[in-house]
Each structure stands twice: as C-alpha cells, then as structure tokens.
Amino acid sequence: MKLFKQTPVTLIVMAMCSSAFSQSDVQSVTVTSDRAASQKYQLPNTIESTTAIKIAETVNIIDTPDALKYMPSLMVRKRDSADFGGATLATRIWGVSYSAKSIVAVDGMPISNQLYNDNNYGPPKWFVVSPEEIDRIDVMYGPFSAAYSGNSMGAVVDITTKRPTKEFEGAVGLTSATQSFSQFKTNDSFNTFQAAALLGGRSEGISWRLALNHQDANTQPRAFGTGSTTVVADQAFPYIKKDGTNGGYYLGATTLLHGVSDNINAKLKIDLNPNTQLAFSSGVFMGNTDSTAKSYMANGFCSTGSGSCTTLASGVYGYKQEHWVNGVSLKSITRGNWDYDISLSNFRYQNDVQRTAGYLNNDGTVVNNVTGKFGSVRDMSGTNWTNFDAKAIYRPAQAPLHQLSFGYHQDYTLLSSVTNNVQDWQNSIVGTMTAKAQGTNETKAVWIQDVHKASQQLQYTFGGRYESWNSYNGGVFASSTSALNQPAVSVNHFSPKFSTLIGLDDGAMVNVSLANAFRFPTVGELYNVTTCTTGCTGNQTFPYSPNPATIKPEKVNSFEATYSKRFDNANYRASFFAEDANDALISQYGNVNPAQPNGLYSYWMNVQKVRSRGLELSSDIQKFLLDKLDFFSALTVVDSEIAANNGVTSTSKSVVGNKTPGVSPLRIKFVATYRPDDKLSVSLGGSYQKQFYSSIDNNDVNPNTYQGFAGYTVLDIKARYKLKKNLTASAGIDNLTNHKYFLYHPFPQRTFFANLKYNF
C-alpha cells in the first residue's frame, strides 16, 4: 500500500505553524441554540443538532443509530436489536439502499463503510461509538462544504464524544427490551439485554476513556420462506408479492436471530501544551450471530416432499465478526492565526465469516458433512480501509474578515470476499470456490475554502475540491464462468462550491448554497456479479460483472435556500433544496447475455439523470402551550424522478418519469417533552413515512408485504426519573400502537424498554 508516501509534507508543515488571533464570530446556520462542533471551519451547510440529554429524554436507545430517530429528514433502517451491521442511513433524497451517499464521523474520524452502496454490507460502523460516549450530534445537509467528498450529497453526521472532566469518573447501565411479535404463525416474545460501562479520568493534561458494551439480543424473523406447495398447515397464509402477483404461501419464518456482541472502545488524549492535543483511539466489535428457521408447514415439517429441505435453509446460518478500528490525530486549538488537524484511521475485518446451510432435515435440523449436500461459507476477512486527512485553518491578521481553511485527503479501500461450497460448512472453510470479488479503490483530494465576512450581515463562502480517484486490482469469479479480471480505471474532477449567508434586519437569516460534487463508485458497485431476473430460459445464472470503465461516477449539482429565525424560546427553519444527479448509480435492468436475448439482469448501472426537488420545515419550541413543555417537529416533502435514461423496467418499458426508488415523498417527525420538575421527564414522539417505490419498475401495488416497502406511522413514549443524585431510571414503549409494517423485512412491533443508570 502506498498511502502515505505521497502525502504532501509541505502542507503538514504549513498547517502546524501557530500564533494567536481571535476567531471570526460569524454564525453558521443552525436551528438549535447550541454551537455546532463543526463551526470552527464555519461550514456553510444547514446544521441540525441534538445533545446527550435530549437523546436520554426522548429516545429508547439501545444502539447509537437510535440517537438519530428525530433528526429532520433522516431515517435509520434498524431492523432489530441484533442489526449489528445493517443499520443504514436514509437522507433527504436518497433512501436506505444508498449507504454511500452520506458520511458519518466520530470526533472527526470517518466511520462510514467504504465498501458498498447498499443496505446490507454498506452501513456505517456504529460500534466505534457507544450511546454512553455521545456528547452531541450535528447533522450537516448537502455537499456544500469543500472539506467533504461527494459522499456528503445526502448528509454528514458528525458525532462528538465526551471527554472526562474529573480525575476518575464513570457510568454503568443496564437496559432490557421485550418485543411482542405476532405475524402469520410466529407468535412470541423476543428479549434483548444490554450492559454498558463508561470509565474515564483526566489529570494534568491527560485524559482517558474506556467504553464497554455487552448485548444479547433475540429478534423477530427478518425473512420468510415462500413458495407453492400442497404441504401446508390447516391455517395457510397466502403470499401476495409487492407487485400484486401470487407468490404461493408463507412456508416458514427464517432468520430468527440470536446475536451476542461485545464492543470495547478506548481513547487517550494528551495535551502536549495548552494549544496542542494528541489523541489515540482503538475499538473492537466482536459479534456472534446464530440464525434459525421455523416451519409453518403441516406437522412442522421443513420439507415439501420426502427429500431434504432447501426452502428455509438460506435463513439458517452462523455469523462471526471481529472488526477493529484504530486512529491517531494531532491538532492545535489556538483560535489564533493558524490551527491544524492531522488524522489517520484504519478499519479492518480481522475475522468476518458467515456459514449458511444448504439443506435442512425434515425436522428442521441442519444437514452438515453429508456427501453431496453442501453449505456455503462467505469469508470477508482481510477487507480493510484507511483514511488520512491533514487540515488547516488560517485567520490572517492583515485580513481579519477572512478565514481560509484547506486540506489534503487520501483513502484506500481493499475488498476481499470469497464464497465456497463446503461439505462440512459448520466447521471448515475448505471447499469449492463459487464466487469471489476483489478490488481496490484509492482517492486523493485537495480542497480549499474561504469564508469572507463582507459586513455584519453578509458572509460569502467560496470553496473547491479537486479529487483523483483510481480503482485497480479488480476481479470477480463465479462457478459457471472463468475468472474475470477487470481493467484499472481512473477519474479526476474539480468540484466548486459557493454559499452566501445574509442577516436580515429582523434577526432572521437567509442562506443560499450551490455545489457540484462527484461520488465515486464503491468497490462493491464495481466488482460484483448478477444473474437473470426475468425472461430467461434454461441456464439463468449467467454471471456478469460490469466493466468499471463503463460505470461512471455520480455527478451532482445541488442547490439549497434556507430561511431561519430564532426567538427567545423557539427556532424555525424552512429549506428548499434541489438536486440534479447525473449518472446516478441505481440498480436497474439490462441485457448482458447474448445467449438469453430476452433475459433481463438487475445490476448497478448509471441512470442518465435523476431530478429531485424538496422542502424541509423544522421547528423547536420551548414552553409550547405549557411552561414545562418542549415541542420539536420536522416535515420533509420530496419529488424525485428519473428525468432521462436509456434503461428499462423488468417489463422492458422506459423508466423515464418513474419515481426514484427508495425515496419517500413525505416524512413527518415530532417529539414533545414535558418536565414537571427537575427529576422527571416524559416524552411522546412520532414518525410518519409515506410509502415509496422499492425498485425502478415502480410496480409496488401491494407494499405492506414481505419484500415490499410500506408507509408507516409509529409512536414512541419514554419516561425518565432521577431516583437519586447519581441514579436514573427510565422506561418506555416503541411502536406504542403496535403498527405492523414491512420495509422489505417485517419491522419490530410493540417493544417495552427499561433502563437503570448509575453515574459516579
């Protein structure tokens, strides 16, 4: 790997110069009264924020992604409490299947998954920060800052963690959750238990923090086996697909998970002098998930005939993960003429192996180490990615109305995924290779941004980002074809940015931003295989991997106009946003096999143009109707459609005019918090999302079904009480009305929470 040999030393040396001068006081646009953590760079984005106390009062939190529940326009697809790697983030325009169209960072260190752009293997590595560590979260919307890559086209989620203030301090907490689930022939309770501890201390310029988290989760089924058979129970459940066609019957529940995970995160900060800080961080996630199935067929049989069962087998597996993250940073905090921030981080899949059954016995037990009956083993161990950033701020004494920031970025991503057919699949990895995907992406970028305070009521921000992207060492293999080595590909691009911030006489603020951005394909989008989905005869498993040279980066032109105003007890904001995405990467249909002239294959392809327009409203009111009642609400309306394209739907019709898949046209959120005294808080929150189309076909006529995407209205309630000075108890209910809905998977039904936390 050649990541650091080409890092410009001159930039680092320049950034480490330092002297004293006061920071500009121009205020970034934000609806909250709290100062945004990213304000030192005076980023031009619209910013929404939440704090640890707000999260504790309003959210029945198990995992860190829960903390984003009431952030405007955001939706975290968390399927259950054992969703250790699948909690993907949807933003204003782009849905849960587009994980690469947002950035998540913890204390400036990116934790976004750089491998894929999907909702399965692409979500952020949330384990890097536990809920107990969170101090605040700032969400920056759109690609308007030159400091971030085009992946920020959706949003940047910037999580700031706590730093100890005492010589020794800590917190321990216990959380339990019980879900009552009833769907088809699955009627059961599923329990989750979590124990967490946060320890730390600070003395003479050195602080340390250790976060420990253990979780044991049992979940509702994520999937169902379906098909046509006469071997069904007396109470059969017909399966109608999302497109309204007959799918036979629900034959059983699969992917009933028992997930046990342990997280350990450590951080050490050393104040080298009053203005310079050195920080080290290290974390590990250890997950062990077992997935089982339960038959709905007569007598509890798993098989539809006399042979072994394969219908439910794909939902029976074991998954072991050991993922590491390590980081180091050096930064100055002078607020004078110069400040700098240098950081390096690496994620590595030390162990990532999923073992899936190929066959089950008629009683549902697994078939293992039987001649001719193979399971599969997928191994992603060794996959890793690295990020390096060197940033600086220059506040010239001779031009005090300017703040110049600039930086260098480099990242390196290596994908290694091998799947084997293995007879002794529960214990071995040795077998016949059936699929392989490998590839390397590397990006180098330089950026610069100038914030100019032209007057007390007018501020301009000019920025630009130049990026050089390379993809190489790519290759794919599938058992029915020979290995395919892909050619290297490279792209260079410059992205300009502009923003103006205007203060009105009545105290309101208007912010107008324009930006161009490139999002480069992930290794998972470049190096993959696909099979025929419709119109094929005979052998339908012709694998195909598109040439990376034919997959173009996404080119985005974004616009936002925001009006915001603060009052003594309220903040209001209205944002109109627009985006034209050229060559948007969306899964669609095409013919790639000359032997199947009528066959259509679904895979990542560039859509010529996606046009999106929307409005976002947000309000945060203290003393709403009552002196001790706070009320927050947000509404997002989006119209997003395919404006131009050469691709087709599964019925060979043009997709032009179809709605963009995964984009909800309407989202509404609210949370009301009542505090009768300084010990008790009671919160009621709600989320509404209108149904969206799940594929480019726009054929979802029956969305509230397995593999469909339904709209939903979910209410949550939480009460929090301070028993003693250092002891707090809370209880709550998620999905209070027990709304049953599908987002491809069946989502959690009514769930009861209880938490006890002790601080010392």
C-alpha positions in Angstrom: 0.0 0.0 0.0 1.4 3.4 -1.0 -1.0 5.6 1.0 1.4 7.8 2.9 4.5 8.1 0.7 2.6 10.6 -1.5 1.2 12.8 1.3 2.4 16.4 0.8 4.8 17.1 3.7 4.7 20.8 2.9 1.0 21.0 3.7 1.5 19.4 7.1 4.4 21.7 8.0 2.5 24.7 6.9 -0.5 23.6 9.0 1.5 23.1 12.1 2.5 26.8 12.3 0.6 28.6 15.1 0.2 32.0 16.6 -2.6 33.9 18.4 -5.5 35.8 16.9 -9.2 35.8 17.7 -11.7 33.6 15.6 -14.3 35.2 13.5 -17.7 35.3 15.1 -19.9 34.8 12.0 -22.6 32.4 12.9 -23.4 29.2 10.8 -27.0 28.4 10.0 -28.5 26.1 12.6 -31.9 25.8 14.1 -30.6 24.8 17.5 -29.2 27.2 20.2 -26.2 25.0 20.8 -22.9 25.8 19.0 -22.2 23.2 16.3 -18.9 21.3 16.7 -18.1 21.9 13.0 -18.3 25.6 13.3 -14.6 26.1 13.7 -14.5 25.6 9.9 -17.5 27.8 9.5 -19.1 25.3 7.2 -21.9 26.7 5.0 -24.3 23.8 5.5 -27.7 23.8 7.2 -27.0 22.1 10.6 -29.4 20.3 12.9 -28.1 19.2 16.3 -29.1 17.1 19.3 -27.4 16.5 22.6 -26.8 13.7 25.1 -29.5 15.0 27.4 -32.1 15.3 24.6 -31.4 11.8 23.5 -31.7 10.4 27.0 -35.0 12.1 27.5 -36.7 11.2 24.2 -35.2 8.0 22.7 -35.5 4.4 24.0 -31.9 3.9 23.0 -30.1 0.6 22.5 -27.6 1.4 19.8 -26.0 4.6 18.6 -28.1 4.8 15.4 -31.2 5.1 17.6 -29.9 8.6 18.6 -30.8 9.9 15.1 -34.5 9.0 15.4 -35.9 12.5 15.5 -33.4 14.3 13.2 -35.1 16.0 10.3 -35.3 14.0 7.0 -33.1 11.2 8.4 -34.3 7.6 8.7 -32.2 4.8 10.1 -33.3 1.4 8.9 -32.6 -0.6 12.0 -34.3 -4.0 11.6 -33.9 -5.2 15.2 -31.7 -5.1 18.2 -29.2 -7.6 16.6 -28.8 -5.4 13.5 -25.1 -5.1 14.2 -24.1 -4.2 10.7 -27.3 -3.3 8.8 -28.5 0.0 10.3 -28.2 2.1 7.2 -29.0 5.8 6.9 -31.5 7.4 4.6 -31.3 11.2 3.9 -33.5 13.9 2.3 -33.3 12.5 -1.2 -31.5 9.1 -1.0 -33.1 6.1 0.7 -31.8 3.2 2.8 -30.3 1.4 -0.2 -27.8 4.2 -0.8 -25.4 4.0 2.2 -22.5 5.6 0.3 -24.5 8.9 -0.1 -23.8 10.1 3.4 -20.8 10.4 5.7 -20.7 9.5 9.4 -17.8 10.7 11.6 -16.9 10.4 15.3 -14.7 13.1 16.6 -13.7 13.8 13.0 -12.8 10.2 12.2 -15.0 8.8 9.4 -16.8 5.6 10.4 -18.7 5.2 7.1 -18.4 1.9 5.4 -16.4 2.5 2.2 -17.1 -0.9 0.6 -20.6 -0.9 -0.6 -23.6 1.3 -1.5 -26.4 -0.8 -0.1 -28.4 -1.6 3.0 -26.7 -5.0 3.7 -22.9 -4.6 3.7 -22.7 -0.8 3.4 -24.0 0.8 6.7 -21.7 2.8 9.0 -19.6 1.1 11.6 -21.7 2.3 14.5 -19.8 0.2 17.0 -17.0 2.8 17.1 -19.1 4.9 19.5 -21.5 3.6 22.2 -24.5 5.6 23.3 -22.9 6.4 26.6 -20.0 8.2 24.9 -22.1 10.6 22.9 -21.9 14.3 23.9 -23.7 15.8 20.8 -24.6 15.0 17.2 -24.6 17.6 14.4 -26.1 16.8 11.0 -25.0 18.8 8.0 -27.1 18.6 4.9 -25.8 18.5 1.3 -22.4 18.6 -0.4 -21.8 22.3 0.2 -18.5 22.1 2.0 -15.3 21.5 0.2 -14.0 19.7 3.2 -16.1 16.7 2.4 -16.2 14.3 -0.6 -19.2 13.9 -2.8 -20.5 11.2 -0.4 -21.8 14.1 1.6 -24.5 14.6 -1.1 -27.0 13.3 1.4 -25.7 14.4 4.8 -22.7 14.5 7.1 -23.4 13.1 10.6 -20.7 14.5 13.0 -20.7 12.8 16.4 -18.8 14.4 19.2 -17.9 12.3 22.3 -17.5 13.2 25.9 -14.1 14.0 27.5 -13.7 13.3 31.2 -13.6 16.3 33.5 -12.7 14.5 36.8 -9.7 12.5 37.9 -11.9 9.4 37.8 -15.5 9.1 36.7 -17.8 6.6 35.1 -21.3 5.3 34.4 -22.8 1.9 34.3 -26.2 1.0 32.9 -28.5 -2.0 32.3 -31.1 -2.0 29.6 -33.7 -4.6 28.7 -36.2 -4.7 25.9 -39.1 -7.1 25.2 -40.9 -7.2 21.9 -44.3 -8.9 21.5 -44.4 -10.1 17.9 -47.3 -11.7 16.0 -47.2 -12.3 12.3 -48.6 -15.3 10.4 -47.7 -18.4 12.6 -45.0 -16.6 14.6 -46.4 -15.5 18.0 -43.7 -14.9 20.5 -41.8 -12.5 22.7 -38.2 -11.6 21.8 -35.9 -10.2 24.5 -32.8 -8.0 24.4 -30.4 -7.4 27.3 -27.6 -4.9 27.4 -24.9 -4.0 30.0 -22.8 -0.9 29.4 -20.0 0.9 31.3 -18.1 4.1 30.6 -15.0 4.8 32.6 -12.6 7.7 32.3 -10.4 10.2 34.0 -8.4 13.4 33.5 -5.3 14.6 35.2 -2.6 17.1 34.3 -3.5 17.3 30.6 -4.0 13.6 30.1 -7.5 12.1 29.7 -8.6 8.5 29.0 -11.9 6.8 28.3 -12.9 3.2 28.2 -16.3 2.1 26.9 -17.6 -1.4 27.4 -20.8 -2.8 25.9 -22.3 -6.3 26.0 -25.5 -7.1 24.2 -27.6 -10.3 24.0 -30.5 -9.9 21.5 -33.2 -12.2 20.2 -35.2 -11.0 17.3 -38.4 -11.4 15.3 -37.9 -13.1 11.9 -36.2 -11.0 9.3 -37.4 -13.1 6.4 -39.9 -15.8 5.4 -39.7 -18.9 3.1 -42.3 -18.7 0.4 -43.5 -20.9 -2.4 -46.3 -23.0 -3.9 -46.9 -26.3 -2.2 -49.7 -28.5 -1.0 -47.9 -29.4 2.2 -49.2 -26.5 4.3 -50.8 -26.3 7.6 -54.6 -26.1 8.1 -54.2 -22.4 8.6 -52.3 -21.3 5.5 -51.1 -17.8 4.8 -51.1 -16.8 1.1 -48.2 -14.7 -0.1 -49.1 -11.9 -2.4 -45.9 -10.2 -3.8 -45.3 -6.5 -3.8 -46.3 -6.3 -7.5 -49.6 -8.0 -6.8 -48.7 -11.4 -8.2 -49.3 -14.7 -6.5 -46.3 -15.9 -4.6 -47.9 -19.1 -3.2 -47.8 -19.4 0.6 -45.6 -18.4 3.6 -43.9 -21.7 4.3 -42.0 -20.6 7.4 -40.1 -17.9 9.3 -36.4 -17.6 8.8 -33.5 -15.5 10.0 -34.7 -15.7 13.6 -31.6 -14.2 15.2 -29.8 -14.7 18.5 -27.0 -12.1 18.4 -24.4 -11.6 21.1 -21.9 -8.8 20.7 -19.2 -7.1 22.7 -17.8 -3.7 22.0 -14.6 -2.2 23.5 -13.6 1.4 22.7 -10.6 3.2 24.2 -9.5 6.7 23.8 -6.4 8.5 25.1 -5.9 12.3 24.8 -2.7 14.1 25.7 -2.4 17.9 25.9 1.2 18.4 24.7 0.8 22.1 25.5 -2.2 24.4 26.2 -2.8 24.6 22.4 -1.8 21.1 21.0 -3.6 17.8 21.5 -2.5 14.3 20.6 -5.2 11.6 20.6 -5.2 7.8 20.2 -8.3 5.6 19.7 -8.9 1.9 19.3 -12.0 -0.2 19.2 -13.1 -3.7 18.5 -16.5 -5.2 17.7 -17.0 -8.9 18.4 -20.2 -10.4 17.1 -21.6 -13.9 17.1 -25.0 -14.4 15.5 -26.9 -17.6 15.1 -29.9 -17.6 12.7 -32.6 -20.3 12.8 -35.9 -21.1 10.9 -39.4 -22.2 12.0 -41.6 -24.1 9.6 -45.3 -23.2 9.0 -46.0 -26.4 7.1 -48.1 -29.4 8.2 -46.7 -31.2 11.3 -44.0 -28.7 11.5 -42.2 -30.4 8.6 -39.5 -28.4 6.8 -39.6 -30.2 3.5 -42.3 -30.0 0.9 -41.5 -33.6 -0.1 -39.5 -36.6 1.0 -36.1 -35.0 0.4 -34.1 -32.5 2.3 -35.4 -29.0 2.7 -33.8 -26.1 0.9 -36.6 -23.6 1.0 -35.8 -22.4 4.5 -32.1 -23.3 4.6 -30.8 -20.0 3.4 -32.1 -18.4 6.6 -30.1 -20.7 8.8 -26.6 -19.6 9.4 -23.9 -18.6 11.8 -22.0 -15.3 11.5 -18.9 -14.4 13.4 -17.3 -11.0 13.2 -14.2 -9.3 14.7 -13.8 -5.8 13.3 -11.1 -3.4 14.5 -10.6 0.3 14.2 -7.5 2.3 15.2 -6.9 6.0 14.9 -4.5 8.7 15.8 -4.8 12.5 15.5 -2.8 15.6 16.2 -4.4 19.0 16.3 -4.0 22.5 17.6 -6.7 24.6 19.3 -5.3 28.1 19.4 -8.1 30.0 17.7 -5.2 32.3 16.5 -3.8 32.8 13.1 -3.2 29.1 12.5 -4.8 25.9 13.6 -4.3 22.4 12.1 -5.8 18.9 12.4 -4.0 15.8 11.2 -5.6 12.3 11.5 -5.1 8.7 10.4 -7.5 5.8 10.8 -7.9 2.2 9.7 -10.8 -0.3 9.8 -10.0 -4.0 9.4 -12.2 -7.1 9.2 -9.9 -9.3 11.2 -12.5 -12.1 11.0 -15.7 -12.0 9.1 -17.2 -15.4 8.2 -20.8 -16.4 7.5 -21.7 -20.1 7.4 -25.0 -20.8 5.7 -26.9 -24.1 5.5 -27.6 -25.6 2.1 -30.1 -28.2 3.4 -32.2 -28.9 6.4 -33.6 -32.2 7.6 -37.4 -32.6 7.6 -37.5 -31.8 11.3 -35.6 -28.6 10.7 -32.2 -29.7 11.9 -29.2 -28.8 9.7 -27.6 -31.2 7.2 -23.8 -31.0 7.7 -20.9 -33.0 6.4 -23.1 -35.2 4.2 -21.7 -36.2 0.8 -23.1 -34.1 -2.0 -25.0 -31.7 0.3 -23.1 -28.5 0.7 -23.5 -25.4 2.7 -21.8 -22.1 1.8 -19.1 -20.2 3.6 -18.5 -16.5 2.8 -15.2 -15.0 4.1 -14.5 -11.3 4.0 -11.6 -11.4 6.4 -8.8 -9.1 5.5 -11.1 -6.4 4.0 -10.0 -3.0 5.2 -9.9 0.7 4.5 -7.7 3.6 5.6 -8.3 7.4 5.8 -5.7 10.2 6.1 -6.6 13.9 6.5 -4.4 16.9 7.0 -6.4 20.2 7.5 -5.5 23.7 8.5 -7.2 27.0 9.3 -5.6 30.3 8.5 -7.0 33.5 10.0 -4.8 36.3 8.6 -4.2 39.2 10.9 -3.9 41.5 7.8 -7.4 40.3 6.6 -9.4 39.6 9.7 -12.6 39.3 7.8 -11.4 36.1 6.1 -11.0 32.6 7.4 -9.1 30.3 5.0 -9.3 26.5 5.5 -7.7 23.9 3.3 -6.6 20.3 3.4 -5.4 17.1 1.9 -7.3 13.8 2.0 -6.4 10.2 1.0 -8.2 7.0 1.4 -7.5 3.4 0.4 -10.2 0.6 0.3 -9.5 -3.1 -0.2 -12.4 -5.5 -0.7 -11.8 -9.3 -0.4 -14.8 -11.6 -0.5 -14.7 -15.3 -1.2 -17.6 -17.8 -1.1 -17.0 -21.6 -1.1 -19.3 -24.6 -1.2 -18.3 -26.6 1.8 -19.5 -30.0 2.8 -18.5 -29.5 6.5 -19.8 -26.0 6.3 -20.2 -25.6 10.1 -16.5 -26.2 10.9 -14.4 -25.7 7.8 -13.7 -23.1 5.1 -12.2 -25.6 2.6 -14.3 -26.3 -0.4 -15.0 -25.3 -4.0 -15.0 -21.6 -4.7 -18.3 -20.4 -6.1 -17.9 -16.7 -6.0 -15.1 -14.1 -5.4 -15.0 -10.4 -5.5 -11.9 -8.3 -5.0 -10.8 -4.8 -5.8 -9.0 -1.7 -4.6 -10.2 1.9 -4.6 -7.9 4.9 -3.8 -8.8 8.6 -3.7 -6.5 11.6 -3.3 -8.0 15.1 -2.8 -7.0 18.7 -2.0 -9.6 21.3 -1.0 -9.7 24.9 -0.1 -12.4 27.1 1.4 -12.5 30.9 2.1 -15.1 32.4 4.4 -15.4 36.1 3.9 -17.4 38.3 6.3 -18.2 41.2 3.9 -20.2 43.0 6.5 -22.1 42.4 9.8 -25.0 41.0 7.8 -23.3 39.4 4.8 -20.9 36.5 4.5 -19.6 34.6 1.5 -18.1 31.2 1.3 -16.1 30.1 -1.7 -14.7 26.6 -2.0 -13.3 23.9 -4.3 -12.3 20.3 -4.1 -10.0 18.5 -6.6 -10.1 14.7 -6.5 -8.1 12.0 -8.2 -9.7 8.5 -8.0 -8.3 5.2 -9.0 -9.7 1.7 -9.0 -7.5 -1.3 -9.7 -6.7 -5.0 -8.9 -10.4 -5.8 -9.6 -11.6 -9.2 -10.3 -14.7 -11.4 -10.0 -15.3 -15.1 -10.2 -18.4 -17.3 -10.4 -18.6 -21.0 -10.6 -20.3 -21.2 -14.0 -17.7 -19.0 -15.7 -14.0 -18.4 -15.6 -12.4 -15.6 -13.6 -12.8 -12.1 -14.9 -10.1 -9.6 -14.2 -11.2 -6.0 -14.6 -9.2 -3.2 -16.0 -8.0 -0.3 -13.9 -9.8 2.9 -14.2 -9.1 6.5 -13.0 -11.0 9.8 -12.9 -10.0 13.3 -11.9 -12.5 16.0 -11.1 -12.8 19.5 -9.6 -16.0 20.5 -7.6 -16.7 24.2 -7.0 -18.8 25.4 -4.0 -20.4 28.7 -3.2 -22.6 29.9 -0.3 -23.9 33.3 0.9 -25.3 34.0 4.3 -27.5 37.1 4.7 -28.6 38.5 8.1 -32.0 40.3 7.8 -32.9 43.3 9.9 -35.5 41.3 11.9 -32.8 38.9 13.0 -33.7 36.2 10.5 -31.0 34.6 8.3 -31.1 33.5 4.7 -28.5 31.0 3.4 -28.2 30.2 -0.3 -25.8 27.5 -1.4 -24.7 26.0 -4.7 -22.4 23.0 -5.1 -21.1 20.5 -7.6 -19.9 17.1 -6.3 -18.7 13.7 -7.6 -19.4 10.5 -5.8 -17.0 7.8 -7.0 -18.3 4.1 -7.2 -17.5 1.9 -4.2 -15.6 -1.4 -4.8 -18.9 -3.2 -4.2 -20.6 -1.4 -7.0 -17.7 -2.1 -9.4 -16.8 -5.7 -8.6 -19.9 -7.9 -8.3 -21.9 -10.4 -10.3 -25.5 -10.6 -11.3 -28.0 -13.2 -12.5 -31.1 -13.2 -14.7 -34.2 -12.0 -13.0 -36.8 -12.4 -15.8 -37.2 -13.6 -19.4 -34.5 -16.3 -19.3 -34.8 -20.0 -20.2 -32.5 -22.9 -19.4 -29.4 -21.7 -17.5 -30.5 -18.5 -15.8 -27.3 -18.0 -13.8 -25.1 -16.3 -16.3 -22.9 -14.2 -14.1 -21.8 -10.8 -15.3 -19.6 -8.1 -13.8 -19.8 -4.7 -15.5 -16.5 -3.2 -16.7 -15.6 -0.5 -14.2 -14.7 1.7 -17.1 -18.4 1.8 -18.1 -19.6 2.7 -14.6 -19.2 6.4 -14.2 -19.0 8.5 -11.0 -22.2 10.2 -10.0 -22.2 13.9 -10.9 -24.3 16.0 -8.6 -25.4 19.7 -8.8 -27.1 20.8 -5.6 -28.9 23.9 -4.5 -30.4 25.0 -1.2 -32.1 28.1 0.0 -32.8 28.3 3.7 -34.7 30.8 5.8 -34.2 30.5 9.6 -35.2 32.6 12.6 -34.5 32.4 16.3 -36.7 33.7 19.1 -36.1 33.6 22.8 -37.9 30.2 23.1 -38.1 28.9 19.6 -36.2 28.2 16.4 -37.8 27.9 13.0 -36.3 26.9 9.6 -37.5 26.4 6.1 -35.2 24.9 3.4 -35.9 24.5 -0.3 -33.5 22.0 -1.8 -32.9 20.8 -5.4 -30.5 18.2 -6.8 -29.8 17.0 -10.3 -27.8 13.8 -10.2 -26.3 12.8 -13.5 -25.1 9.2 -13.9 -26.8 8.2 -10.7 -25.9 4.6 -9.7 -29.2 2.7 -9.3 -29.9 -1.0 -9.7 -31.8 -1.4 -12.9 -32.4 -3.8 -15.8 -30.4 -4.6 -18.9 -29.5 -7.5 -21.2 -25.9 -8.7 -20.9 -26.1 -12.3 -22.1 -26.2 -12.9 -25.9 -27.4 -16.5 -25.2 -30.5 -15.0 -23.5 -31.7 -12.3 -25.9 -34.9 -11.8 -23.9 -33.3 -12.0 -20.5 -33.1 -9.0 -18.2 -30.5 -8.7 -15.5 -30.6 -6.4 -12.5 -27.3 -4.7 -11.5 -25.8 -1.3 -10.8 -25.9 0.9 -13.8 -25.7 4.7 -14.4 -29.1 6.4 -14.7 -28.6 9.3 -17.0 -30.4 11.9 -14.8 -32.3 12.0 -11.6 -34.1 15.2 -10.7 -35.2 15.9 -7.1 -36.9 18.9 -5.5 -38.0 19.2 -1.9 -39.0 21.3 1.1 -37.9 20.8 4.7 -39.5 22.5 7.6 -38.2 22.4 11.2 -39.3 24.0 14.5 -38.0 23.6 18.0 -40.2 25.4 20.6 -39.6 25.6 24.4 -42.6 26.4 26.6 -45.0 25.2 23.9 -48.6 25.8 25.3 -47.3 25.0 28.8 -44.3 26.4 30.6 -42.7 23.0 31.0 -43.4 21.5 27.6 -41.0 21.5 24.7 -42.1 20.5 21.2 -39.9 19.7 18.2 -41.3 18.9 14.7 -40.0 18.4 11.2 -41.5 17.8 7.8 -39.8 16.8 4.5 -41.6 16.8 1.1 -39.6 15.4 -1.9 -40.4 14.9 -5.5 -37.7 12.8 -7.1 -37.9 11.2 -10.6 -35.9 9.7 -13.4 -35.6 12.5 -15.8 -33.5 10.8 -18.5 -32.3 7.3 -19.1 -31.8 4.5 -21.6 -32.5 1.7 -19.2 -35.8 -0.3 -18.9 -38.0 -1.9 -16.3 -38.5 -5.6 -15.9 -41.3 -5.4 -18.5 -38.9 -3.6 -21.0 -40.7 -0.3 -20.6 -38.9 3.1 -20.3 -38.2 4.2 -16.8 -38.2 8.0 -17.7 -40.9 9.6 -15.5 -40.7 6.9 -12.9 -40.1 7.9 -9.3 -36.6 7.4 -7.9 -36.6 4.1 -5.9 -36.2 4.3 -2.2 -37.2 8.0 -1.8 -40.2 8.7 0.4 -42.2 11.7 -0.8 -43.2 12.7 2.7 -41.7 12.3 6.2 -43.0 13.8 9.4 -41.4 13.7 12.8 -42.3 15.2 16.2 -41.3 14.8 19.8 -42.9 16.5 22.8 -41.2 16.5 26.2 -42.8 17.5 29.5 -40.7 18.2 32.6 -42.9 18.8 35.6 -39.8 19.1 37.8 -36.0 18.6 37.6 -36.4 14.9 38.3 -39.0 13.7 35.8 -39.3 14.0 32.1 -42.0 12.3 29.9 -41.7 12.3 26.1 -44.0 11.3 23.3 -42.5 11.0 19.8 -43.8 10.0 16.4 -42.5 9.2 12.9 -44.5 9.1 9.7 -43.1 8.0 6.3 -45.2 7.7 3.2 -44.8 4.6 1.1 -42.1 4.8 -1.7 -41.3 2.6 -4.7 -38.7 0.0 -4.0 -37.4 -0.5 -7.5 -37.0 1.4 -10.7 -40.1 -0.5 -12.0 -42.4 1.5 -9.7 -44.6 -1.6 -9.5 -45.3 -1.7 -5.8 -49.1 -2.1 -5.7 -49.0 -4.2 -2.5 -46.3 -2.6 -0.5 -47.2 -3.9 3.0 -45.9 -7.4 2.3 -42.7 -9.4 2.7 -40.1 -7.8 0.4 -42.3 -4.7 0.0 -41.8 -1.2 1.4 -44.8 0.2 3.2 -45.6 3.5 4.7 -45.8 3.7 8.4 -46.9 5.8 11.4 -45.1 4.9 14.7 -45.5 6.4 18.1 -43.0 6.1 21.0 -43.1 7.1 24.6 -40.5 7.4 27.3 -40.4 8.4 31.0 -37.2 9.2 32.8 -36.9 9.7 36.5 -33.9 10.7 38.7 -34.2 8.5 41.7 -31.1 9.9 43.4 -28.3 12.3 42.5 -26.4 9.7 40.6 -29.1 7.1 39.8 -31.6 7.4 36.9 -34.3 5.0 35.8 -36.3 5.1 32.5 -39.0 3.1 30.9 -40.7 3.4 27.5 -42.5 1.8 24.6 -41.6 1.9 21.0 -44.4 1.3 18.4 -47.0 2.1 21.0 -49.9 1.3 18.7 -48.3 -2.0 17.6 -48.3 -0.9 13.9 -47.4 -3.9 11.7 -45.4 -2.9 8.6 -42.7 -4.2 6.2 -39.6 -2.4 5.0 -38.6 -5.5 2.9 -38.3 -7.2 6.3 -41.0 -7.3 9.0 -40.2 -4.4 11.4 -40.4 -4.6 15.2 -43.8 -4.5 16.7 -44.6 -3.1 20.2 -41.5 -3.2 22.3 -41.1 -2.4 26.0 -37.9 -0.8 27.4 -36.4 -0.4 30.9 -33.1 1.2 31.8 -31.2 1.8 35.0 -28.1 4.0 35.0 -25.7 5.0 37.8 -23.1 7.8 37.4 -20.1 8.2 39.7 
